[in-house]
Amino acid sequence: MIIMINGAFGAGKTTTANKLLSQIPNSLIFDPEEIGYMLRKLVPEDQRLAHERTDDFQDLDLWKVLTVKAADALKAQYNKHLIVPMTIYKRDNFDYIYRGFQAIDKDIFHFCLFASAETLYERLTHRGDEPGGWQFQQVAKCVSALRDPLFGEHIQTDSLGTDDIIRIILEKIA
């Protein structure tokens, strides 16, 4: 099984994934951000393709390719359920990764943790992100894009605690 936990920065993806890990036997967390960080180090900006020269590693073509390949390798090597927290709101990347995950494991779930911009700003501030920083700058476009029904089972998190979110996810995957 693969459980994608999508949402804007500050929606609660990582917290939810970490708590969900203890509730789903034989599972592990796979965070595609780590692939993005690796690619930033490996491919200097002046070596990137013109469309890849942005402040978002998800614009590196190899990010989506390596995300799927790494998930496939993790499933093959360790035979674990994958819990995948990620902010993915660009349709092309989402389609590629979702189809790739579906080819790896037909038992796939995609949840989108959704919150208002005000809630997200408050959470980002509370966790110590710099107001006006990169994550803050992504909120409006994430909130707008993630409203699309394409982005899975929406869970409105403004007034939910993590345990509530976990309960909803566990009910849906049962």
Backbone as ProteinMPNN parsed JSONL, in Angstrom:
{"seq_chain_A": "MIIMINGAFGAGKTTTANKLLSQIPNSLIFDPEEIGYMLRKLVPEDQRLAHERTDDFQDLDLWKVLTVKAADALKAQYNKHLIVPMTIYKRDNFDYIYRGFQAIDKDIFHFCLFASAETLYERLTHRGDEPGGWQFQQVAKCVSALRDPLFGEHIQTDSLGTDDIIRIILEKIA", "coords_chain_A": {"N_chain_A": [[0.85, -1.168, 0.0], [0.439, 2.271, -0.719], [0.418, 5.387, 0.724], [-0.295, 8.536, 0.022], [0.245, 11.672, 1.373], [-0.745, 14.683, 0.935], [-0.55, 18.287, 0.67], [-0.508, 21.805, 1.442], [2.37, 23.697, 2.571], [2.661, 23.509, 6.004], [0.255, 22.292, 6.444], [0.15, 19.945, 7.89], [1.256, 17.532, 7.115], [3.749, 16.135, 7.607], [3.71, 15.748, 10.394], [1.37, 14.234, 10.583], [2.112, 11.997, 9.011], [4.254, 10.954, 10.53], [2.927, 10.201, 12.908], [1.095, 8.41, 11.861], [2.687, 6.348, 11.047], [3.157, 4.672, 13.277], [0.718, 3.49, 13.466], [0.238, 1.89, 11.302], [1.167, -1.174, 10.61], [4.266, -2.613, 9.436], [5.315, -0.509, 7.831], [6.87, 2.391, 6.297], [8.218, 5.72, 6.21], [8.499, 7.655, 3.355], [9.986, 10.362, 2.136], [9.83, 12.493, -0.436], [11.037, 15.009, -0.554], [13.639, 14.722, 0.236], [14.896, 13.69, -1.995], [14.734, 15.867, -3.663], [16.395, 17.689, -2.276], [18.823, 16.357, -2.56], [19.151, 16.434, -5.356], [19.44, 19.185, -5.754], [21.972, 19.567, -4.695], [23.506, 17.92, -6.343], [23.153, 18.787, -9.007], [24.283, 21.581, -10.284], [22.997, 24.922, -10.547], [23.682, 26.244, -12.946], [24.012, 24.125, -14.643], [21.574, 23.065, -15.056], [18.58, 22.479, -17.001], [16.926, 25.046, -18.879], [14.204, 25.47, -18.057], [14.305, 24.36, -15.569], [15.551, 26.041, -13.842], [14.644, 27.31, -11.322], [13.31, 28.247, -8.087], [12.334, 25.965, -7.02], [12.691, 22.646, -6.366], [11.033, 20.732, -7.426], [10.703, 21.4, -10.019], [12.81, 20.344, -11.337], [13.315, 17.97, -13.727], [14.224, 15.389, -13.173], [13.427, 15.005, -10.535], [10.715, 14.066, -10.238], [10.941, 11.682, -11.634], [12.959, 10.263, -10.217], [11.684, 10.143, -7.75], [9.589, 8.311, -8.17], [11.097, 6.082, -8.968], [12.64, 5.633, -6.653], [10.633, 5.033, -4.784], [9.685, 2.662, -5.912], [11.991, 1.06, -5.678], [12.269, 1.016, -2.868], [9.912, -0.326, -2.115], [10.35, -2.8, -3.387], [12.765, -3.689, -2.208], [12.313, -3.661, 0.613], [9.701, -4.386, 1.094], [7.575, -2.917, 2.292], [4.776, -0.932, 3.425], [4.293, 2.279, 2.073], [4.398, 5.518, 3.373], [3.843, 8.636, 2.287], [4.621, 11.793, 2.668], [4.078, 14.874, 1.107], [4.25, 18.006, -0.579], [2.591, 18.56, -3.346], [1.491, 20.136, -5.994], [1.559, 20.795, -8.615], [0.196, 19.887, -11.577], [1.269, 18.209, -13.695], [3.511, 16.985, -12.466], [2.186, 15.727, -10.341], [0.443, 13.94, -11.742], [2.334, 12.286, -13.044], [3.752, 11.134, -10.867], [1.675, 9.951, -9.349], [0.605, 8.087, -11.203], [2.914, 6.563, -11.525], [3.29, 5.55, -8.916], [0.963, 4.06, -8.76], [1.493, 2.062, -10.596], [3.403, 0.707, -9.206], [2.121, -0.188, -6.9], [-1.089, -1.243, -6.621], [-2.751, -0.68, -4.562], [-3.332, 2.17, -3.566], [-3.57, 5.28, -1.92], [-4.621, 8.627, -1.775], [-4.452, 11.46, 0.047], [-5.41, 14.76, 0.709], [-4.449, 17.173, 2.756], [-6.081, 19.904, 3.781], [-6.185, 23.376, 4.394], [-7.103, 26.686, 5.45], [-5.588, 29.693, 4.143], [-4.966, 31.463, 6.199], [-4.814, 29.786, 8.453], [-2.653, 28.2, 7.657], [-0.558, 30.096, 7.499], [-0.41, 30.782, 10.194], [0.357, 28.321, 11.347], [2.829, 27.887, 10.085], [4.276, 30.028, 11.114], [4.197, 29.365, 13.833], [5.729, 27.019, 13.845], [8.168, 28.049, 13.369], [9.041, 28.981, 10.889], [10.287, 31.488, 8.693], [8.508, 34.438, 8.518], [7.195, 35.544, 5.457], [9.06, 34.111, 4.111], [10.163, 31.399, 1.885], [8.301, 29.166, 2.15], [6.029, 30.513, 3.068], [5.531, 32.077, 0.845], [4.558, 30.216, -0.911], [2.029, 29.499, -0.127], [-0.47, 30.709, -1.114], [-0.625, 29.871, -3.849], [-0.567, 27.104, -3.49], [-2.9, 26.632, -1.935], [-4.852, 27.463, -3.741], [-4.42, 25.737, -6.004], [-4.648, 23.161, -4.847], [-7.307, 22.883, -4.279], [-8.534, 21.599, -6.326], [-10.397, 18.765, -7.321], [-8.867, 16.691, -8.306], [-6.81, 16.274, -6.557], [-7.174, 14.159, -4.7], [-8.624, 12.704, -1.749], [-9.94, 15.091, 0.143], [-9.153, 16.514, 3.248], [-10.266, 18.629, 5.529], [-8.408, 20.567, 7.583], [-8.356, 22.732, 9.327], [-9.676, 22.91, 11.846], [-9.078, 20.512, 12.981], [-7.357, 18.117, 14.976], [-4.238, 16.297, 14.944], [-4.698, 13.611, 15.688], [-7.371, 13.323, 14.968], [-7.195, 13.542, 12.202], [-5.633, 11.296, 11.63], [-7.428, 9.283, 12.425], [-9.458, 9.619, 10.475], [-8.027, 8.994, 8.116], [-7.258, 6.315, 8.666], [-9.781, 5.103, 8.778], [-10.555, 5.362, 6.089], [-8.693, 3.801, 4.704], [-9.12, 1.295, 5.61]], "CA_chain_A": [[0.0, 0.0, 0.0], [1.106, 3.559, -0.708], [-0.462, 6.442, 1.215], [0.228, 9.874, -0.243], [-0.334, 12.711, 2.22], [-0.443, 15.915, 0.225], [-1.069, 19.5, 1.277], [0.378, 22.971, 1.446], [3.315, 23.782, 3.678], [1.95, 23.86, 7.227], [-1.042, 21.591, 6.521], [0.247, 18.863, 8.87], [1.643, 16.29, 6.434], [4.838, 15.429, 8.277], [3.218, 15.328, 11.705], [0.423, 13.144, 10.333], [2.865, 10.827, 8.546], [5.004, 10.379, 11.653], [1.999, 9.522, 13.821], [0.472, 7.311, 11.125], [3.68, 5.272, 10.976], [2.96, 3.731, 14.386], [-0.609, 2.893, 13.348], [0.202, 1.001, 10.144], [2.272, -2.127, 10.705], [5.061, -2.899, 8.251], [5.326, 0.676, 6.978], [7.951, 3.347, 6.479], [7.983, 7.025, 5.611], [9.341, 8.026, 2.221], [9.79, 11.795, 1.909], [10.483, 12.898, -1.687], [11.839, 16.222, -0.406], [15.049, 14.326, 0.343], [15.394, 13.564, -3.371], [14.904, 17.241, -4.129], [17.602, 18.247, -1.652], [19.965, 15.694, -3.185], [19.323, 16.959, -6.714], [19.974, 20.552, -5.655], [23.412, 19.458, -4.459], [24.164, 17.229, -7.446], [23.048, 19.479, -10.288], [24.414, 23.028, -10.094], [21.986, 25.674, -11.297], [24.142, 26.554, -14.306], [23.971, 22.897, -15.427], [20.171, 22.669, -15.216], [17.865, 22.921, -18.183], [16.393, 26.4, -18.669], [12.948, 25.444, -17.287], [14.598, 23.839, -14.234], [16.254, 27.08, -13.079], [13.679, 27.989, -10.462], [13.599, 28.028, -6.669], [11.561, 24.793, -6.604], [13.318, 21.435, -6.894], [10.057, 19.942, -8.173], [10.829, 21.766, -11.429], [13.859, 19.504, -11.914], [12.644, 16.814, -14.324], [14.641, 14.158, -12.501], [12.787, 14.851, -9.229], [9.56, 13.173, -10.302], [11.421, 10.374, -12.098], [13.644, 9.596, -9.107], [10.702, 9.885, -6.699], [8.921, 7.047, -8.504], [12.097, 4.993, -8.933], [12.992, 5.355, -5.257], [9.485, 4.334, -4.183], [9.703, 1.296, -6.456], [13.119, 0.346, -5.064], [11.951, 0.799, -1.453], [8.898, -1.392, -2.032], [10.968, -4.063, -3.796], [13.808, -4.087, -1.267], [11.894, -3.822, 2.005], [8.325, -4.892, 1.131], [6.862, -2.143, 3.316], [3.828, 0.084, 2.991], [4.949, 3.585, 2.059], [3.659, 6.722, 3.765], [4.572, 9.622, 1.504], [4.191, 13.184, 2.84], [4.663, 15.738, 0.085], [3.469, 19.085, -1.168], [2.665, 18.425, -4.796], [0.312, 20.808, -6.528], [1.711, 20.956, -10.067], [-0.561, 18.772, -12.153], [2.126, 17.279, -14.439], [4.265, 16.201, -11.49], [1.245, 14.862, -9.633], [0.013, 12.853, -12.635], [3.464, 11.368, -13.25], [4.044, 10.399, -9.63], [0.527, 9.114, -8.989], [0.593, 6.931, -12.121], [4.073, 5.735, -11.195], [2.984, 4.837, -7.674], [-0.099, 3.102, -9.072], [2.145, 0.936, -11.271], [4.167, -0.001, -8.175], [1.198, -0.818, -5.946], [-2.479, -0.879, -6.962], [-3.392, -0.253, -3.314], [-2.803, 3.515, -3.349], [-4.501, 6.263, -1.38], [-4.096, 9.99, -1.819], [-5.179, 12.378, 0.915], [-4.944, 16.139, 0.644], [-4.744, 17.928, 3.971], [-6.413, 21.235, 3.293], [-6.437, 24.378, 5.436], [-7.164, 28.051, 4.929], [-4.306, 30.392, 4.117], [-4.722, 32.029, 7.527], [-4.355, 28.69, 9.312], [-1.314, 27.794, 7.217], [0.39, 31.128, 7.942], [-0.276, 30.65, 11.645], [1.128, 27.101, 11.628], [4.213, 28.109, 9.657], [4.88, 30.918, 12.108], [4.339, 28.602, 15.075], [6.825, 26.044, 13.744], [9.427, 28.77, 13.301], [9.416, 29.421, 9.546], [10.444, 32.939, 8.6], [7.397, 35.113, 7.818], [7.611, 36.075, 4.163], [10.013, 33.186, 3.495], [9.746, 30.588, 0.744], [7.075, 28.423, 2.443], [4.944, 31.498, 3.11], [5.27, 32.51, -0.526], [3.901, 29.136, -1.656], [0.705, 29.214, 0.432], [-1.593, 31.103, -1.971], [-0.742, 29.008, -5.027], [-0.917, 25.756, -3.033], [-4.314, 26.618, -1.545], [-5.64, 27.569, -4.971], [-4.279, 24.528, -6.825], [-5.06, 21.94, -4.152], [-8.778, 22.801, -4.231], [-8.944, 20.751, -7.436], [-10.739, 17.392, -6.901], [-7.782, 15.793, -8.717], [-5.888, 16.043, -5.456], [-7.565, 13.111, -3.77], [-9.561, 12.833, -0.641], [-9.631, 16.302, 0.905], [-9.441, 16.527, 4.683], [-10.175, 20.008, 6.002], [-7.671, 20.419, 8.839], [-8.322, 23.964, 10.13], [-10.113, 22.703, 13.239], [-8.817, 19.122, 13.364], [-6.066, 17.739, 15.532], [-3.586, 15.216, 14.212], [-5.378, 12.346, 15.972], [-8.587, 13.3, 14.149], [-6.768, 13.28, 10.82], [-5.222, 9.886, 11.612], [-8.657, 8.477, 12.474], [-10.098, 9.704, 9.16], [-7.225, 8.226, 7.157], [-7.358, 4.884, 8.976], [-11.11, 4.651, 8.356], [-10.607, 5.319, 4.616], [-7.826, 2.765, 4.144], [-9.488, -0.002, 6.175]], "C_chain_A": [[0.9, 1.236, 0.0], [0.067, 4.591, -0.287], [0.235, 7.773, 0.976], [-0.501, 10.851, 0.671], [0.148, 14.041, 1.662], [-0.991, 17.105, 1.007], [-0.041, 20.609, 1.218], [1.356, 22.875, 2.62], [2.554, 24.263, 4.904], [0.625, 23.14, 7.399], [-1.03, 20.453, 7.538], [0.681, 17.533, 8.289], [2.677, 15.48, 7.211], [4.409, 14.922, 9.645], [2.274, 14.148, 11.557], [1.166, 11.874, 9.926], [3.608, 10.157, 9.699], [4.1, 9.65, 12.635], [1.336, 8.316, 13.158], [1.399, 6.097, 11.071], [3.462, 4.231, 12.071], [1.613, 3.006, 14.305], [-0.726, 1.888, 12.2], [1.405, 0.067, 10.221], [2.99, -2.293, 9.361], [5.087, -1.702, 7.288], [6.583, 1.506, 7.242], [7.589, 4.64, 5.776], [9.001, 7.239, 4.503], [9.03, 9.483, 1.887], [10.55, 12.232, 0.654], [11.24, 14.22, -1.619], [13.326, 15.876, -0.353], [15.674, 14.169, -1.042], [15.638, 14.954, -3.949], [16.16, 17.881, -3.571], [18.864, 17.656, -2.293], [20.227, 16.279, -4.574], [19.867, 18.379, -6.708], [21.483, 20.529, -5.476], [24.14, 18.88, -5.671], [24.198, 18.018, -8.748], [23.118, 20.988, -10.057], [23.441, 23.776, -11.009], [22.423, 25.949, -12.734], [24.176, 25.322, -15.217], [22.536, 22.439, -15.718], [19.618, 23.164, -16.548], [17.197, 24.263, -17.862], [15.138, 26.389, -17.799], [13.144, 24.918, -15.865], [15.245, 24.888, -13.322], [15.259, 27.941, -12.308], [14.09, 27.736, -9.014], [12.893, 26.787, -6.125], [12.177, 23.53, -7.211], [12.338, 20.54, -7.637], [10.046, 20.317, -9.656], [11.988, 21.034, -12.105], [13.193, 18.232, -12.437], [12.986, 15.509, -13.602], [13.948, 13.952, -11.155], [11.626, 13.881, -9.295], [9.978, 11.765, -10.735], [12.059, 9.61, -10.946], [12.712, 9.314, -7.937], [10.012, 8.553, -6.948], [9.91, 5.888, -8.43], [12.484, 4.634, -7.498], [11.861, 4.622, -4.55], [9.454, 2.883, -4.64], [10.811, 0.474, -5.804], [12.847, 0.052, -3.587], [10.943, -0.329, -1.285], [9.526, -2.749, -2.357], [11.962, -4.567, -2.75], [13.255, -4.455, 0.108], [10.476, -4.34, 2.18], [7.512, -4.239, 2.256], [5.794, -1.285, 2.643], [4.562, 1.415, 3.047], [3.965, 4.675, 2.471], [4.465, 7.881, 3.195], [4.01, 11.031, 1.737], [4.87, 14.066, 1.791], [3.701, 16.85, -0.302], [3.644, 18.964, -2.665], [1.377, 18.976, -5.394], [0.408, 21.066, -8.029], [1.175, 19.693, -10.737], [0.331, 17.756, -12.883], [2.926, 16.391, -13.497], [3.347, 15.228, -10.756], [0.846, 13.679, -10.498], [1.118, 11.818, -12.811], [3.697, 10.509, -12.013], [2.884, 9.478, -9.261], [0.464, 7.881, -9.896], [1.764, 5.995, -11.829], [3.846, 4.925, -9.936], [1.938, 3.763, -7.923], [0.483, 1.863, -9.77], [2.935, 0.08, -10.278], [3.242, -0.793, -7.272], [-0.218, -0.331, -6.251], [-3.243, -0.363, -5.744], [-2.817, 1.108, -2.93], [-3.925, 4.433, -2.876], [-3.831, 7.624, -1.449], [-5.005, 10.884, -0.999], [-4.56, 13.76, 0.772], [-5.4, 16.85, 1.905], [-4.902, 19.386, 3.559], [-6.71, 22.161, 4.464], [-6.492, 25.74, 4.769], [-5.769, 28.666, 4.95], [-3.968, 30.949, 5.497], [-4.187, 30.969, 8.491], [-2.934, 28.28, 8.946], [-0.26, 28.805, 7.65], [0.647, 31.012, 9.441], [0.588, 29.44, 12.008], [2.588, 27.269, 11.231], [4.954, 29.004, 10.644], [5.163, 30.162, 13.397], [5.514, 27.62, 15.011], [8.176, 26.71, 13.516], [9.881, 29.17, 11.914], [9.445, 30.952, 9.512], [9.264, 33.555, 7.855], [7.901, 35.787, 6.541], [8.586, 35.176, 3.435], [9.373, 32.31, 2.429], [8.433, 29.847, 1.002], [5.864, 29.352, 2.471], [4.551, 31.926, 1.694], [4.521, 31.461, -1.342], [2.434, 28.941, -1.254], [-0.419, 29.52, -0.549], [-1.738, 30.17, -3.168], [-1.071, 27.571, -4.64], [-2.407, 25.666, -2.689], [-5.19, 26.64, -2.787], [-5.603, 26.259, -5.769], [-4.855, 23.293, -6.151], [-6.567, 21.842, -3.935], [-9.311, 21.827, -5.28], [-9.25, 19.334, -6.924], [-9.703, 16.346, -7.325], [-6.941, 15.37, -7.526], [-6.519, 15.236, -4.328], [-8.634, 13.467, -2.773], [-9.147, 14.032, 0.194], [-10.045, 16.124, 2.369], [-9.202, 17.952, 5.156], [-9.592, 19.987, 7.411], [-7.686, 21.652, 9.739], [-8.654, 23.711, 11.594], [-9.912, 21.263, 13.698], [-7.446, 18.984, 13.998], [-5.491, 16.585, 14.731], [-4.278, 13.885, 14.456], [-6.673, 12.215, 15.176], [-8.256, 12.951, 12.701], [-6.373, 11.81, 10.67], [-6.458, 8.989, 11.579], [-9.342, 8.471, 11.114], [-9.34, 8.864, 8.14], [-7.36, 6.732, 7.409], [-8.722, 4.323, 8.593], [-11.181, 4.471, 6.853], [-9.78, 4.181, 4.04], [-8.195, 1.357, 4.639], [-10.188, -0.893, 5.175]], "O_chain_A": [[1.963, 1.255, 0.621], [-1.02, 4.665, -0.86], [1.222, 8.1, 1.635], [-1.731, 10.849, 0.731], [1.283, 14.462, 1.885], [-1.811, 16.932, 1.91], [1.143, 20.373, 0.975], [1.177, 22.072, 3.535], [1.883, 25.294, 4.861], [-0.065, 23.351, 8.397], [-2.091, 20.035, 8.004], [0.486, 16.497, 8.924], [2.496, 14.284, 7.443], [4.713, 13.787, 10.011], [2.36, 13.177, 12.308], [0.877, 10.794, 10.441], [3.591, 8.932, 9.826], [4.468, 8.591, 13.144], [1.05, 7.318, 13.819], [0.938, 4.956, 11.052], [3.572, 3.032, 11.813], [1.4, 2.015, 15.003], [-1.688, 1.122, 12.14], [2.53, 0.473, 9.93], [2.392, -2.134, 8.296], [4.903, -1.865, 6.082], [7.258, 1.347, 8.259], [6.762, 4.658, 4.865], [10.201, 7.033, 4.687], [7.938, 9.797, 1.412], [11.777, 12.331, 0.676], [12.01, 14.53, -2.528], [14.167, 16.637, -0.832], [16.849, 14.482, -1.234], [16.631, 15.184, -4.64], [16.906, 18.538, -4.298], [19.842, 18.364, -2.535], [21.366, 16.582, -4.927], [20.672, 18.738, -7.569], [22.193, 21.365, -6.034], [25.254, 19.296, -5.991], [25.164, 17.928, -9.507], [22.122, 21.604, -9.677], [23.111, 23.312, -12.1], [21.599, 25.888, -13.647], [24.35, 25.455, -16.428], [22.317, 21.538, -16.527], [20.114, 24.125, -17.136], [16.938, 24.567, -16.698], [15.014, 27.213, -16.893], [12.235, 25.023, -15.041], [15.459, 24.623, -12.139], [15.063, 29.121, -12.598], [15.102, 27.085, -8.754], [12.853, 26.575, -4.913], [12.184, 23.366, -8.431], [12.759, 19.675, -8.404], [9.438, 19.614, -10.463], [12.129, 21.1, -13.326], [12.574, 17.498, -11.667], [12.134, 14.636, -13.443], [13.888, 12.821, -10.674], [11.554, 12.957, -8.485], [9.427, 10.774, -10.254], [11.741, 8.442, -10.721], [12.922, 8.348, -7.203], [9.866, 7.75, -6.026], [9.59, 4.83, -7.887], [12.638, 3.458, -7.171], [12.111, 3.685, -3.793], [9.22, 1.98, -3.837], [10.593, -0.675, -5.421], [13.159, -1.037, -3.105], [11.1, -1.185, -0.415], [9.258, -3.736, -1.673], [11.987, -5.759, -2.447], [13.678, -5.446, 0.702], [10.08, -4.696, 3.29], [6.859, -4.914, 3.051], [5.89, -0.956, 1.46], [5.357, 1.655, 3.956], [2.841, 4.736, 1.972], [5.62, 8.09, 3.566], [3.042, 11.427, 1.088], [6.086, 14.007, 1.612], [2.487, 16.65, -0.346], [4.722, 19.235, -3.195], [0.317, 18.357, -5.306], [-0.562, 21.508, -8.645], [1.649, 18.585, -10.487], [0.156, 16.551, -12.697], [3.012, 15.181, -13.705], [3.682, 14.058, -10.572], [0.902, 12.535, -10.046], [0.867, 10.615, -12.736], [3.823, 9.289, -12.114], [3.112, 8.326, -8.892], [0.289, 6.762, -9.414], [1.615, 4.774, -11.882], [4.173, 3.739, -9.891], [2.019, 2.673, -7.356], [0.011, 0.747, -9.553], [3.112, -1.12, -10.484], [3.537, -1.935, -6.918], [-0.504, 0.862, -6.147], [-4.263, 0.311, -5.884], [-1.93, 1.199, -2.081], [-5.056, 4.374, -3.357], [-2.63, 7.755, -1.211], [-6.185, 11.045, -1.313], [-3.339, 13.906, 0.719], [-6.59, 17.098, 2.097], [-3.969, 20.01, 3.054], [-7.401, 21.779, 5.408], [-5.99, 25.923, 3.66], [-4.887, 28.216, 5.681], [-2.812, 30.91, 5.916], [-3.242, 31.212, 9.242], [-2.107, 28.041, 9.826], [0.813, 28.422, 8.116], [1.785, 31.131, 9.897], [1.452, 29.531, 12.88], [3.485, 26.843, 11.959], [6.117, 28.761, 10.966], [6.237, 30.299, 13.984], [6.21, 27.416, 16.006], [9.207, 26.038, 13.473], [11.001, 29.657, 11.758], [8.698, 31.612, 10.234], [9.037, 33.236, 6.688], [8.902, 36.504, 6.552], [8.916, 35.427, 2.276], [8.193, 32.459, 2.111], [7.535, 29.89, 0.162], [4.801, 29.01, 1.954], [3.371, 32.112, 1.398], [3.913, 31.79, -2.361], [1.682, 28.283, -1.972], [-1.255, 28.65, -0.795], [-2.844, 29.723, -3.475], [-1.778, 26.883, -5.377], [-3.089, 24.73, -3.106], [-6.172, 25.903, -2.865], [-6.648, 25.74, -6.161], [-5.484, 22.465, -6.81], [-7.054, 20.819, -3.454], [-10.41, 21.293, -5.135], [-8.454, 18.763, -6.179], [-9.664, 15.247, -6.772], [-6.423, 14.254, -7.482], [-6.41, 15.591, -3.154], [-9.421, 14.397, -2.947], [-8.123, 13.996, 0.876], [-11.139, 15.648, 2.672], [-8.065, 18.423, 5.179], [-10.209, 19.45, 8.331], [-7.087, 21.628, 10.814], [-7.987, 24.24, 12.483], [-10.505, 20.838, 14.689], [-6.494, 19.656, 13.601], [-6.191, 15.969, 13.927], [-4.433, 13.098, 13.522], [-7.032, 11.115, 14.755], [-8.955, 12.164, 12.062], [-6.741, 11.161, 9.691], [-6.523, 8.043, 10.794], [-9.767, 7.414, 10.647], [-9.947, 8.106, 7.384], [-7.556, 5.962, 6.469], [-8.813, 3.185, 8.132], [-11.805, 3.521, 6.379], [-10.127, 3.644, 2.988], [-7.659, 0.36, 4.156], [-10.559, -2.02, 5.505]]}, "name": "protein", "num_of_chains": 1, "seq": "MIIMINGAFGAGKTTTANKLLSQIPNSLIFDPEEIGYMLRKLVPEDQRLAHERTDDFQDLDLWKVLTVKAADALKAQYNKHLIVPMTIYKRDNFDYIYRGFQAIDKDIFHFCLFASAETLYERLTHRGDEPGGWQFQQVAKCVSALRDPLFGEHIQTDSLGTDDIIRIILEKIA"}
